[in-house]
Amino acid sequence: MLNASRFVALGIAALALTVPMRAADQVKIEGGIVEGTTGDESTVRIFRGVPFAAPPVGDLRWKAPQPVRAWADVRKAGEFGARCMQTSVYSDMVFRDSGPSEDCLYLNVWTPAKNASERLPVIVWFYGGGFVSGSSSEARYDGVHLAAKGAVVVTPNYRLGVFGFLAHPELTKESGHNASGNYGLSDLIAALQWVHDNVAAFGGDPNNVTISGESAGSFAVSALMASPVAQGLFHKAIGESGAFFPNDRPSLAAKSLKETERAGTDFAASLGAPTLSALRAKTAAEILQAAAADPFRFAPNLDGYFLPGKVPDIYAAGKQSHVPLLAGWNADEGKGNILYAKEKTTAKSFVAQAQARWGSRADSFLSLYPAATDAQALRSAEDLAGDDFIAFSTWKWLNSQVKTGQAPVYAYLFEQVPAEYPSAMSDGFPAVARGARHSGEIEYVFQMLKWLDRPWTPEDFQVADTMSSFWVNFARSGDPNGKGLPQWPKYESSDRFQVMHFLGTSSHAAPEEHRARYEFLQAAQ
């Protein structure tokens, strides 16, 4: 985990306002006029804390996002809106907002457009954090460098945990859709509707919108592609490490409406709130504290409206949005879990675990995840942990989209190991030991390496420049390729499922290396 204090001061300084306000920094949108500013990239205008829905407080708690309330005066858009209610879960998250609040439905815009007529591609970014933490104010999500390459970047907040995903029979009844629970995902729909209605005023093209995200944000992208209520609001999709395509472990599977309603009823009872009105009468702090013991119990569900069925089934039926997709994962997604395990993996222990999990298929499994030596077993354990956690689900997403043949698909593997911290992590492991870890690619995609106090190398900056250029090219045309970049073939069977490897100065495409692993896991389901 990152030590936030090492670079908060650096981050604040990096985005200090350095250019005087101009008349062009005032933009008229639905609700009123917002006035932005410019940052280090003087060619990029920045609008922070722009409301895209009414505050979901009081009677609007656990309701679909409602229209923005208009304002009369020019609204200063220089500060981030509050992050949504959450506890401290991940130490690598660095927020630049005033703190958590239920009044949190705000977004930020970075635009290089000089006027409203430019019609630039739009990238909408959804933060990760397990649907329990995160904010669009995070330092690593700053859109200034992507915008400088020619895209309008929009980063919305969305409700989290119990505030974003509580289901309850009374909520289902009052919804008008016989559904409850996916308020956080509904916030993303509202943000996309805001983009459709307002982004042209910032020089963006409402008919060229790319949704993107990492971890939970990537899960959200896969869900939005599956959701009938999101279709038509976006035109391309980027997913970094995650999708609603669970493996044989149920922890990442979306639960049914009935199951989550029961959990919501039990939660209300634990608070002494027998009715929905009594539950809404509780303070936000009371609700958050009661949920804090197990914040991950509240997550997206199969509500029958936003998600009318299981995501893999929707894709299998060809009912998802048929848009270009760029997705992938990091080489060491699960390595940290193995490093932190109480018992060290050995050849003997890994073989025993394989036999217990796979039974008669253990020999086939061990041919793909070999364990002839302790060192080999350790590497296989790390690979399996990453596959179980993120890689396999993302692989299934890619392949489900490829099967339709209706839109291009591009796959990647991030292998760049971030530079070492100045000192070892507090848990005793040097950061580099975690390899190309989960979420490690974010700073590269946004070209925000300098936010972190590390001895970055020229290779790190090369990977960041390459990835950000690919991402903007893809948002522009649905094809990541461009001048000065390595050739990135489509991910398709006719080309042996080519994958782009991001590594130092030698980023390159190659045939998929571990397809047999994922086909084994697929057959075992």
C-alpha positions as CSV (number, residue, x, y, z in Angstrom):
1,M,0.0,0.0,0.0
2,L,1.1,3.5,-0.6
3,N,2.1,6.0,2.1
4,A,-0.1,9.0,1.1
5,S,1.7,11.5,3.2
6,R,4.8,11.1,1.1
7,F,3.3,12.9,-1.9
8,V,0.2,14.8,-0.8
9,A,2.2,18.0,-0.7
10,L,3.7,17.3,-4.1
11,G,0.3,16.6,-5.5
12,I,-1.2,19.8,-4.2
13,A,1.7,21.8,-5.6
14,A,1.4,20.0,-9.0
15,L,-2.1,21.2,-9.6
16,A,-1.7,24.7,-8.2
17,L,-3.5,27.3,-10.2
18,T,-0.9,29.0,-12.4
19,V,-2.9,30.8,-15.1
20,P,-5.3,33.7,-14.6
21,M,-9.0,33.2,-15.2
22,R,-10.3,33.9,-18.7
23,A,-13.8,34.6,-20.0
24,A,-13.7,31.3,-21.9
25,D,-13.6,29.5,-18.5
26,Q,-17.3,30.2,-18.1
27,V,-19.6,27.6,-19.6
28,K,-23.3,27.5,-19.6
29,I,-24.8,24.1,-18.9
30,E,-28.1,22.7,-17.6
31,G,-28.5,24.2,-14.2
32,G,-26.6,27.4,-14.8
33,I,-23.1,28.8,-15.6
34,V,-19.9,27.2,-14.2
35,E,-16.6,28.9,-14.1
36,G,-13.4,26.8,-14.2
37,T,-9.7,27.4,-14.3
38,T,-6.5,26.1,-15.8
39,G,-3.7,24.2,-14.3
40,D,-0.1,23.3,-15.2
41,E,-1.2,22.5,-18.7
42,S,-2.3,26.0,-19.6
43,T,-4.0,24.7,-22.7
44,V,-6.4,22.6,-20.6
45,R,-9.5,24.1,-18.8
46,I,-10.6,22.4,-15.6
47,F,-14.0,22.4,-14.0
48,R,-14.2,20.6,-10.7
49,G,-17.2,19.8,-8.5
50,V,-19.9,20.3,-11.1
51,P,-23.2,18.8,-9.9
52,F,-24.8,16.2,-12.2
53,A,-27.7,15.2,-10.0
54,A,-29.5,16.5,-6.9
55,P,-28.0,15.7,-3.6
56,P,-29.2,12.1,-2.6
57,V,-30.1,13.1,0.9
58,G,-33.3,12.9,3.1
59,D,-36.1,11.3,1.1
60,L,-33.7,11.0,-1.9
61,R,-31.4,8.6,0.0
62,W,-31.6,5.2,-1.9
63,K,-33.5,6.6,-4.8
64,A,-32.4,6.9,-8.4
65,P,-30.5,10.2,-9.0
66,Q,-32.8,13.2,-9.6
67,P,-32.3,16.2,-11.8
68,V,-29.8,18.9,-10.9
69,R,-31.2,21.9,-9.0
70,A,-30.5,25.1,-11.0
71,W,-28.4,27.9,-9.5
72,A,-28.7,31.6,-10.3
73,D,-25.2,33.0,-9.9
74,V,-22.1,31.8,-11.7
75,R,-20.9,28.7,-9.9
76,K,-17.2,28.5,-9.2
77,A,-15.9,25.2,-10.3
78,G,-12.4,25.2,-8.8
79,E,-12.8,22.7,-6.0
80,F,-13.6,19.0,-6.0
81,G,-17.0,18.0,-4.7
82,A,-17.2,15.9,-1.6
83,R,-16.5,12.2,-2.0
84,C,-19.4,9.8,-1.3
85,M,-19.8,8.3,2.2
86,Q,-17.1,5.7,3.0
87,T,-14.7,4.6,5.6
88,S,-10.9,4.4,5.1
89,V,-10.3,1.1,3.3
90,Y,-7.3,1.5,0.9
91,S,-4.2,3.4,2.0
92,D,-3.2,4.1,-1.6
93,M,-6.1,6.5,-2.2
94,V,-5.2,10.2,-2.0
95,F,-8.2,12.4,-2.0
96,R,-8.3,16.2,-2.7
97,D,-11.9,16.9,-1.7
98,S,-13.2,18.3,1.6
99,G,-14.3,14.9,3.0
100,P,-17.1,12.3,2.7
101,S,-20.7,13.4,2.4
102,E,-24.0,12.1,1.2
103,D,-24.1,15.2,-1.0
104,C,-21.5,13.8,-3.4
105,L,-22.9,13.6,-6.9
106,Y,-20.4,15.8,-8.6
107,L,-18.1,15.4,-11.6
108,N,-15.0,17.0,-13.0
109,V,-14.2,18.0,-16.6
110,W,-10.8,18.6,-18.2
111,T,-11.0,20.0,-21.7
112,P,-8.4,21.2,-24.2
113,A,-11.1,22.6,-26.5
114,K,-10.9,26.4,-27.1
115,N,-14.5,26.6,-28.0
116,A,-17.7,24.5,-28.0
117,S,-17.5,23.7,-31.7
118,E,-14.5,21.3,-31.6
119,R,-16.4,18.0,-30.9
120,L,-13.5,16.2,-29.3
121,P,-13.7,12.6,-28.1
122,V,-14.9,12.2,-24.5
123,I,-13.5,9.8,-21.9
124,V,-15.6,9.1,-18.8
125,W,-13.7,7.5,-16.0
126,F,-15.2,5.4,-13.2
127,Y,-12.9,5.0,-10.1
128,G,-12.2,1.7,-8.5
129,G,-12.3,0.7,-4.8
130,G,-14.4,-2.4,-4.5
131,F,-17.7,-0.3,-4.7
132,V,-16.9,0.7,-1.1
133,S,-14.3,3.4,-1.5
134,G,-12.9,5.9,-4.0
135,S,-13.5,9.3,-5.4
136,S,-13.1,11.3,-8.6
137,S,-10.8,13.7,-6.6
138,E,-8.0,11.1,-6.4
139,A,-4.7,12.5,-7.5
140,R,-3.9,9.6,-9.9
141,Y,-7.2,10.3,-11.8
142,D,-6.3,13.8,-12.8
143,G,-7.3,14.2,-16.5
144,V,-5.0,17.0,-17.5
145,H,-2.5,15.0,-19.5
146,L,-5.1,12.9,-21.3
147,A,-6.9,16.1,-22.2
148,A,-3.7,17.6,-23.5
149,K,-3.6,14.7,-26.0
150,G,-7.0,15.7,-27.4
151,A,-9.8,14.3,-25.3
152,V,-12.4,15.8,-23.0
153,V,-12.0,13.8,-19.7
154,V,-15.0,13.5,-17.3
155,T,-14.7,11.9,-13.8
156,P,-17.9,11.4,-11.9
157,N,-18.5,10.3,-8.3
158,Y,-21.0,7.5,-7.6
159,R,-22.5,6.3,-4.3
160,L,-20.7,3.5,-2.5
161,G,-21.3,0.7,-0.1
162,V,-24.6,0.8,1.9
163,F,-25.5,4.1,0.4
164,G,-25.0,2.9,-3.2
165,F,-26.2,-0.7,-3.1
166,L,-28.7,-1.3,-0.3
167,A,-31.7,-3.4,-1.5
168,H,-34.9,-3.5,0.5
169,P,-38.4,-4.7,-0.2
170,E,-39.8,-1.2,0.4
171,L,-37.2,0.3,-1.9
172,T,-38.2,-2.2,-4.5
173,K,-41.9,-1.3,-4.2
174,E,-41.4,2.5,-4.4
175,S,-38.9,2.4,-7.3
176,G,-41.4,2.2,-10.2
177,H,-39.2,-0.6,-11.7
178,N,-39.8,-3.3,-9.1
179,A,-36.0,-3.1,-8.4
180,S,-33.6,-1.8,-5.8
181,G,-30.0,-1.8,-4.9
182,N,-28.0,-0.4,-7.8
183,Y,-28.1,3.3,-7.0
184,G,-24.3,3.6,-7.4
185,L,-24.6,2.3,-11.0
186,S,-27.6,4.5,-11.6
187,D,-25.4,7.4,-10.7
188,L,-23.1,6.5,-13.6
189,I,-26.2,6.5,-15.9
190,A,-27.0,10.0,-14.7
191,A,-23.5,11.1,-15.3
192,L,-23.5,9.7,-18.8
193,Q,-26.9,11.5,-19.4
194,W,-25.3,14.7,-18.2
195,V,-22.4,14.1,-20.6
196,H,-24.9,13.6,-23.4
197,D,-26.7,16.8,-22.6
198,N,-23.8,19.1,-21.6
199,V,-20.4,17.9,-22.9
200,A,-20.8,19.8,-26.2
201,A,-20.5,23.0,-24.2
202,F,-17.0,22.0,-23.2
203,G,-16.0,21.1,-26.8
204,G,-16.8,17.4,-26.4
205,D,-18.7,15.2,-28.8
206,P,-21.8,13.6,-27.2
207,N,-21.8,11.0,-30.0
208,N,-18.3,9.9,-29.3
209,V,-18.2,8.9,-25.6
210,T,-15.9,6.2,-24.1
211,I,-16.6,4.8,-20.7
212,S,-13.6,3.5,-18.8
213,G,-12.6,2.4,-15.3
214,E,-10.3,0.2,-13.2
215,S,-11.2,-2.6,-10.8
216,A,-14.7,-1.8,-9.6
217,G,-14.8,0.9,-12.3
218,S,-14.0,-1.8,-14.8
219,F,-16.7,-4.1,-13.4
220,A,-19.1,-1.1,-13.8
221,V,-18.1,-0.8,-17.5
222,S,-18.9,-4.4,-18.1
223,A,-22.2,-3.9,-16.3
224,L,-23.1,-0.8,-18.3
225,M,-22.4,-2.7,-21.5
226,A,-24.9,-5.3,-20.3
227,S,-27.5,-2.9,-19.0
228,P,-30.4,-2.1,-21.3
229,V,-30.9,1.3,-19.6
230,A,-27.4,2.4,-20.5
231,Q,-27.4,1.6,-24.2
232,G,-26.9,4.5,-26.5
233,L,-25.2,6.7,-23.9
234,F,-21.7,5.6,-24.8
235,H,-19.9,4.4,-27.9
236,K,-16.7,2.7,-26.8
237,A,-15.5,1.0,-23.6
238,I,-12.2,0.5,-21.8
239,G,-11.8,-1.9,-18.8
240,E,-8.8,-2.2,-16.6
241,S,-8.7,-5.3,-14.4
242,G,-12.2,-6.6,-13.7
243,A,-15.6,-7.6,-15.1
244,F,-18.8,-9.2,-13.9
245,F,-17.8,-12.6,-15.2
246,P,-17.2,-14.6,-12.0
247,N,-15.2,-17.8,-11.7
248,D,-16.1,-20.8,-9.5
249,R,-15.6,-18.7,-6.4
250,P,-18.9,-16.9,-5.5
251,S,-17.3,-13.8,-3.9
252,L,-17.3,-11.7,-7.1
253,A,-20.7,-12.8,-8.3
254,A,-23.6,-10.4,-8.3
255,K,-26.4,-11.7,-6.0
256,S,-30.1,-11.8,-6.8
257,L,-32.6,-9.1,-5.8
258,K,-34.3,-11.4,-3.3
259,E,-31.0,-12.3,-1.6
260,T,-30.0,-8.7,-1.3
261,E,-33.4,-7.6,-0.1
262,R,-33.1,-10.1,2.7
263,A,-29.7,-8.7,3.6
264,G,-31.1,-5.2,3.5
265,T,-34.0,-6.1,5.8
266,D,-31.5,-7.7,8.2
267,F,-29.4,-4.6,8.1
268,A,-32.3,-2.3,8.9
269,A,-33.4,-4.6,11.8
270,S,-29.8,-4.3,13.2
271,L,-30.3,-0.6,13.3
272,G,-33.7,-0.8,15.0
273,A,-35.4,0.5,11.8
274,P,-38.5,-1.6,11.0
275,T,-39.6,0.7,8.1
276,L,-37.9,2.5,5.3
277,S,-38.9,5.9,6.7
278,A,-37.2,4.9,10.0
279,L,-34.1,3.8,8.1
280,R,-34.0,7.1,6.2
281,A,-34.3,9.0,9.5
282,K,-31.0,7.6,10.6
283,T,-28.0,9.9,10.2
284,A,-25.5,9.1,7.5
285,A,-22.9,8.5,10.3
286,E,-25.2,5.9,11.9
287,I,-25.7,4.1,8.6
288,L,-22.0,4.1,7.8
289,Q,-21.0,3.0,11.2
290,A,-23.4,0.1,11.2
291,A,-22.2,-1.1,7.8
292,A,-18.5,-0.7,8.5
293,A,-18.1,-4.1,10.1
294,D,-18.6,-5.7,6.6
295,P,-18.7,-2.9,4.0
296,F,-18.3,-5.4,1.1
297,R,-21.7,-7.0,1.7
298,F,-23.4,-4.1,-0.3
299,A,-22.5,-4.4,-4.0
300,P,-24.2,-4.4,-7.4
301,N,-27.0,-6.9,-7.6
302,L,-29.2,-8.5,-10.3
303,D,-32.1,-6.2,-9.7
304,G,-34.1,-7.1,-12.8
305,Y,-34.0,-3.5,-14.1
306,F,-30.4,-2.2,-14.4
307,L,-29.3,-5.8,-14.7
308,P,-32.2,-7.9,-16.0
309,G,-30.0,-11.1,-15.6
310,K,-26.5,-12.4,-15.1
311,V,-24.0,-10.4,-17.0
312,P,-22.4,-13.4,-18.8
313,D,-25.9,-14.5,-19.9
314,I,-26.7,-11.1,-21.4
315,Y,-23.5,-11.2,-23.4
316,A,-24.0,-14.8,-24.4
317,A,-27.4,-13.8,-25.8
318,G,-25.8,-10.9,-27.7
319,K,-27.9,-8.3,-25.9
320,Q,-25.0,-6.2,-24.6
321,S,-23.9,-2.9,-26.2
322,H,-21.9,-3.8,-29.3
323,V,-19.2,-1.2,-29.0
324,P,-15.4,-1.4,-29.5
325,L,-13.8,-2.7,-26.3
326,L,-10.2,-2.3,-25.0
327,A,-9.5,-4.4,-21.9
328,G,-6.8,-6.2,-20.0
329,W,-5.1,-6.7,-16.6
330,N,-1.8,-6.6,-14.8
331,A,0.7,-9.4,-14.7
332,D,0.8,-9.7,-10.9
333,E,-2.8,-9.0,-9.9
334,G,-2.8,-11.5,-7.0
335,K,0.9,-11.6,-6.0
336,G,0.3,-9.4,-2.9
337,N,-2.2,-11.9,-1.6
338,I,0.5,-14.7,-1.7
339,L,3.2,-12.4,-0.2
340,Y,0.9,-11.6,2.8
341,A,-0.3,-15.2,3.3
342,K,0.4,-16.6,6.8
343,E,1.9,-19.8,5.3
344,K,4.5,-19.8,2.6
345,T,3.6,-21.7,-0.6
346,T,5.7,-24.8,-1.2
347,A,5.6,-27.4,-3.9
348,K,4.0,-29.8,-1.4
349,S,1.3,-27.4,-0.2
350,F,0.4,-26.2,-3.7
351,V,0.0,-29.8,-5.0
352,A,-2.2,-30.6,-2.0
353,Q,-4.3,-27.5,-2.7
354,A,-4.6,-28.5,-6.3
355,Q,-5.8,-32.0,-5.5
356,A,-8.3,-30.6,-3.0
357,R,-9.8,-28.1,-5.4
358,W,-9.6,-30.0,-8.7
359,G,-9.8,-33.7,-7.7
360,S,-9.3,-35.9,-10.8
361,R,-8.4,-32.9,-12.9
362,A,-5.5,-31.9,-10.6
363,D,-2.8,-33.3,-13.0
364,S,-4.2,-31.2,-15.8
365,F,-4.3,-28.2,-13.6
366,L,-0.6,-28.8,-12.5
367,S,0.5,-29.0,-16.1
368,L,-0.7,-25.4,-16.5
369,Y,0.3,-24.2,-13.1
370,P,3.4,-26.3,-12.4
371,A,4.9,-27.0,-9.0
372,A,7.9,-29.1,-9.5
373,T,10.0,-26.9,-7.2
374,D,9.1,-24.5,-4.3
375,A,10.0,-21.5,-6.5
376,Q,7.8,-22.8,-9.4
377,A,5.0,-23.5,-7.0
378,L,5.2,-19.9,-5.6
379,R,5.0,-18.4,-9.1
380,S,2.1,-20.7,-10.0
381,A,0.3,-19.7,-6.7
382,E,0.8,-16.0,-7.6
383,D,-0.6,-16.7,-11.1
384,L,-3.6,-18.5,-9.8
385,A,-4.3,-15.8,-7.3
386,G,-4.3,-13.2,-10.0
387,D,-6.4,-15.4,-12.3
388,D,-9.0,-16.1,-9.6
389,F,-9.1,-12.4,-8.5
390,I,-9.2,-10.5,-11.8
391,A,-7.5,-12.0,-14.9
392,F,-9.9,-14.8,-15.7
393,S,-13.1,-12.7,-15.3
394,T,-11.6,-10.0,-17.6
395,W,-10.5,-12.7,-20.1
396,K,-14.1,-14.0,-20.2
397,W,-15.4,-10.5,-20.9
398,L,-13.0,-10.1,-23.8
399,N,-13.9,-13.4,-25.3
400,S,-17.6,-12.9,-24.8
401,Q,-17.4,-9.6,-26.7
402,V,-15.2,-11.2,-29.5
403,K,-17.8,-13.9,-30.1
404,T,-20.4,-11.5,-31.4
405,G,-18.0,-10.2,-34.1
406,Q,-19.9,-6.9,-34.2
407,A,-17.2,-4.5,-32.9
408,P,-13.4,-4.6,-32.6
409,V,-11.8,-5.9,-29.4
410,Y,-8.2,-5.1,-28.1
411,A,-6.5,-6.9,-25.2
412,Y,-3.5,-5.9,-23.1
413,L,-1.2,-7.1,-20.4
414,F,0.5,-4.6,-18.1
415,E,3.9,-5.9,-17.1
416,Q,5.8,-2.7,-16.1
417,V,6.9,-3.0,-12.4
418,P,6.5,0.4,-10.8
419,A,9.7,1.9,-9.4
420,E,10.7,1.1,-5.8
421,Y,9.6,3.3,-3.0
422,P,12.4,5.2,-1.1
423,S,12.0,2.7,1.7
424,A,10.3,-0.7,2.3
425,M,6.6,-0.8,2.9
426,S,5.4,-0.9,6.5
427,D,4.6,-4.6,6.3
428,G,8.2,-5.5,5.5
429,F,7.9,-6.1,1.8
430,P,9.6,-3.7,-0.6
431,A,6.9,-2.4,-3.0
432,V,8.7,-3.8,-6.0
433,A,8.1,-7.3,-4.6
434,R,4.5,-7.0,-5.6
435,G,5.4,-6.7,-9.2
436,A,2.9,-5.3,-11.8
437,R,0.3,-5.2,-9.1
438,H,-3.4,-4.5,-9.1
439,S,-4.1,-0.8,-9.9
440,G,-0.4,-0.2,-10.7
441,E,-1.2,0.9,-14.3
442,I,-3.5,3.8,-13.4
443,E,-0.7,6.4,-13.0
444,Y,0.7,5.3,-16.4
445,V,-2.7,5.6,-18.2
446,F,-3.2,9.1,-16.8
447,Q,0.5,10.0,-17.2
448,M,0.5,10.9,-13.5
449,L,3.7,9.2,-12.5
450,K,5.0,12.4,-10.9
451,W,2.3,12.3,-8.3
452,L,4.3,9.5,-6.6
453,D,7.6,10.1,-4.9
454,R,9.6,7.4,-6.7
455,P,12.8,7.1,-8.7
456,W,10.9,6.8,-12.0
457,T,13.0,5.6,-15.0
458,P,12.8,6.7,-18.7
459,E,11.2,3.3,-19.3
460,D,8.3,4.2,-16.9
461,F,7.7,7.5,-18.7
462,Q,7.8,5.7,-22.0
463,V,5.1,3.2,-20.9
464,A,3.0,6.1,-19.6
465,D,3.3,8.0,-22.9
466,T,2.5,4.9,-24.9
467,M,-0.5,3.8,-22.9
468,S,-2.1,7.3,-22.7
469,S,-1.7,7.8,-26.4
470,F,-3.3,4.4,-27.1
471,W,-6.2,5.2,-24.8
472,V,-6.9,8.6,-26.4
473,N,-6.6,7.1,-29.9
474,F,-9.1,4.5,-29.0
475,A,-11.5,7.0,-27.6
476,R,-11.1,9.0,-30.8
477,S,-11.8,6.2,-33.4
478,G,-12.2,2.8,-31.7
479,D,-8.7,1.9,-32.8
480,P,-5.8,2.5,-30.5
481,N,-3.2,2.5,-33.2
482,G,-1.4,5.7,-34.3
483,K,1.8,7.2,-35.5
484,G,4.9,6.4,-33.5
485,L,3.2,3.6,-31.5
486,P,3.8,-0.2,-31.7
487,Q,1.2,-2.0,-33.8
488,W,-1.7,-3.3,-31.8
489,P,-3.7,-6.0,-33.6
490,K,-7.3,-6.8,-32.8
491,Y,-7.9,-9.6,-30.3
492,E,-9.5,-12.3,-32.5
493,S,-9.0,-16.0,-33.3
494,S,-7.9,-15.3,-36.9
495,D,-4.9,-13.5,-35.5
496,R,-4.1,-15.9,-32.7
497,F,-5.6,-13.7,-30.0
498,Q,-2.9,-11.0,-30.0
499,V,-2.3,-9.2,-26.8
500,M,-0.4,-5.9,-26.3
501,H,2.3,-6.2,-23.6
502,F,3.2,-2.9,-21.9
503,L,6.8,-3.1,-20.7
504,G,9.6,-0.5,-20.7
505,T,10.7,0.5,-24.2
506,S,9.7,-2.8,-25.7
507,S,5.9,-2.7,-25.5
508,H,4.7,-5.1,-28.2
509,A,1.9,-7.4,-29.3
510,A,2.2,-11.2,-29.1
511,P,-0.1,-14.2,-29.3
512,E,-1.9,-14.9,-26.0
513,E,0.4,-16.9,-23.8
514,H,-1.8,-18.4,-21.2
515,R,-5.0,-19.1,-23.0
516,A,-4.9,-22.8,-22.0
517,R,-5.0,-21.7,-18.4
518,Y,-8.2,-19.8,-18.9
519,E,-9.8,-22.5,-21.0
520,F,-9.1,-25.0,-18.2
521,L,-10.8,-22.7,-15.7
522,Q,-13.7,-22.1,-18.1
523,A,-14.2,-25.9,-18.5
524,A,-14.2,-26.4,-14.8
525,Q,-17.2,-24.1,-14.2
